[in-house]
């Protein structure tokens, strides 16, 4: 092997490690967003209860405490395949779906089209600091930030 080949391979490996790290950071941000939304949802539901609905109020109080402690939250985690990191969302009942795809080599983020393939059109590029920060700022557990009409990158495409 030549020295320049080793350098290119080293850079490629470092890039893949950074993409894996950013993918994990996305998963962590999605869990935090789900936690925040769960607390808000149960707080609002509790406030809308009548005072005589003690059972319902206690249910929402319990769910708020669970969310605050990190219990009973949806899980988001990467599953690495040949070309992509799948960002998998796992619900409380164990059902799973693909939230997004991240290209292992380039860091390009795609909305999922199915369990096996991404939708067309790069939504974010994690290598670009501004896009990465924008994605982390906008990301939500339900995936709305990945739709074309909300993604700045794709607003003028099409």
C-alpha positions as CSV (number, residue, x, y, z in Angstrom):
1,X,0.0,0.0,0.0
2,X,1.1,3.5,-0.8
3,X,1.3,6.2,1.8
4,X,-1.4,8.3,0.0
5,X,-3.7,5.3,-0.1
6,X,-3.3,4.8,3.7
7,X,-4.0,8.5,4.2
8,X,-7.2,8.3,2.2
9,X,-8.3,5.2,4.0
10,X,-7.6,6.8,7.4
11,X,-9.6,9.9,6.4
12,X,-12.5,7.7,5.2
13,X,-12.5,5.7,8.5
14,X,-12.4,8.9,10.5
15,X,-15.4,10.3,8.5
16,X,-17.3,7.1,9.1
17,X,-16.7,7.3,12.8
18,X,-17.9,10.9,12.9
19,X,-21.0,9.9,10.9
20,X,-21.7,7.1,13.4
21,X,-21.3,9.6,16.3
22,X,-23.6,12.1,14.7
23,X,-26.2,9.4,14.1
24,X,-26.1,8.5,17.8
25,X,-26.4,12.1,18.7
26,X,-29.5,12.3,16.5
27,X,-31.0,9.3,18.3
28,X,-30.3,10.9,21.6
29,X,-32.0,14.2,20.5
30,X,-35.0,12.2,19.3
31,X,-35.4,10.5,22.7
32,X,-35.2,13.9,24.4
33,X,-37.8,15.3,22.1
34,X,-40.1,12.4,22.8
35,X,-39.6,12.8,26.5
36,X,-40.4,16.6,26.3
37,X,-43.5,15.9,24.2
38,X,-44.7,13.1,26.6
39,X,-44.4,15.4,29.6
40,X,-46.2,18.3,27.8
41,X,-49.0,15.9,26.5
42,X,-49.7,14.4,29.9
43,X,-49.5,17.8,31.7
44,X,-52.0,19.3,29.3
45,X,-54.3,16.2,29.6
46,X,-54.1,16.4,33.4
47,X,-54.9,20.1,33.4
48,X,-58.0,19.4,31.3
49,X,-59.4,16.8,33.7
50,X,-62.2,17.7,36.1
51,X,-61.3,17.6,39.8
52,X,-63.5,14.6,40.3
53,X,-61.5,12.5,37.8
54,X,-58.9,11.5,40.4
55,X,-58.0,8.2,38.7
56,X,-57.3,9.9,35.4
57,X,-55.3,12.7,37.1
58,X,-53.2,10.1,38.9
59,X,-52.6,8.2,35.6
60,X,-51.2,11.4,34.0
61,X,-49.1,12.2,37.1
62,X,-47.6,8.7,36.9
63,X,-46.9,9.0,33.2
64,X,-45.2,12.4,33.8
65,X,-43.0,10.9,36.5
66,X,-42.1,8.0,34.2
67,X,-41.2,10.3,31.4
68,X,-39.1,12.5,33.6
69,X,-37.1,9.5,34.8
70,X,-36.8,8.1,31.3
71,X,-39.1,5.2,31.7
72,X,-41.6,4.0,29.1
73,X,-40.2,6.3,26.4
74,X,-39.8,5.4,22.7
75,X,-36.3,4.2,21.9
76,X,-34.3,5.5,19.0
77,X,-31.1,3.7,18.1
78,X,-29.0,3.1,15.0
79,X,-28.8,-0.2,13.2
80,X,-25.9,-0.4,10.8
81,X,-26.3,-2.0,7.5
82,X,-24.1,-2.2,4.4
83,X,-24.7,1.3,3.2
84,X,-26.8,3.1,5.8
85,X,-27.3,3.6,9.5
86,X,-31.0,3.0,10.1
87,X,-32.4,5.2,12.8
88,X,-34.9,2.8,14.3
89,X,-37.8,3.9,16.5
90,X,-39.1,1.3,18.9
91,X,-42.4,1.9,20.7
92,X,-43.4,0.7,24.2
93,X,-45.1,-2.4,22.8
94,X,-41.9,-3.4,20.9
95,X,-43.1,-2.4,17.4
96,X,-40.3,-0.9,15.3
97,X,-40.1,1.4,12.3
98,X,-37.3,3.2,10.5
99,X,-37.3,6.9,11.3
100,X,-34.5,7.9,9.0
101,X,-31.5,6.6,7.0
102,X,-28.0,8.1,7.3
103,X,-25.4,7.2,4.7
104,X,-22.5,5.7,6.5
105,X,-19.8,7.3,4.3
106,X,-21.2,10.7,3.5
107,X,-23.5,11.6,6.5
108,X,-26.4,12.4,4.2
109,X,-29.7,12.0,6.0
110,X,-32.8,10.7,4.2
111,X,-36.4,10.2,5.2
112,X,-37.4,6.6,5.2
113,X,-39.6,5.2,2.4
114,X,-39.8,1.7,3.9
115,X,-37.9,-0.5,6.2
116,X,-35.4,-1.3,3.5
117,X,-34.9,2.0,1.6
118,X,-34.7,5.7,2.0
119,X,-36.9,8.2,0.2
120,X,-35.4,10.2,-2.7
121,X,-33.7,13.5,-1.8
122,X,-31.1,14.3,0.8
123,X,-32.7,16.1,3.8
124,X,-29.6,17.1,5.7
125,X,-25.8,16.6,5.3
126,X,-24.2,16.0,8.6
127,X,-20.8,17.0,7.3
128,X,-22.0,20.6,7.0
129,X,-22.0,22.2,10.4
130,X,-24.8,24.6,9.7
131,X,-27.1,21.8,8.3
132,X,-26.2,19.5,11.2
133,X,-27.0,22.1,13.8
134,X,-30.2,23.0,11.9
135,X,-31.2,19.4,11.9
136,X,-30.5,18.9,15.7
137,X,-32.5,22.1,16.4
138,X,-35.5,21.0,14.3
139,X,-35.6,17.2,14.8
140,X,-38.7,15.8,16.3
141,X,-39.5,12.2,17.3
142,X,-42.4,12.0,14.7
143,X,-40.1,12.9,11.8
144,X,-41.8,16.1,10.6
145,X,-38.4,17.7,10.1
146,X,-37.7,15.2,7.3
147,X,-40.5,16.2,5.0
148,X,-39.7,18.2,1.9
149,X,-41.8,21.2,2.8
150,X,-40.1,21.7,6.2
151,X,-36.5,20.8,5.1
152,X,-34.6,23.9,3.9
153,X,-32.4,21.9,1.6
154,X,-35.4,20.6,-0.5
155,X,-37.7,23.7,-0.5
156,X,-36.4,24.9,-3.9
157,X,-36.0,21.4,-5.5
158,X,-38.7,19.9,-7.5
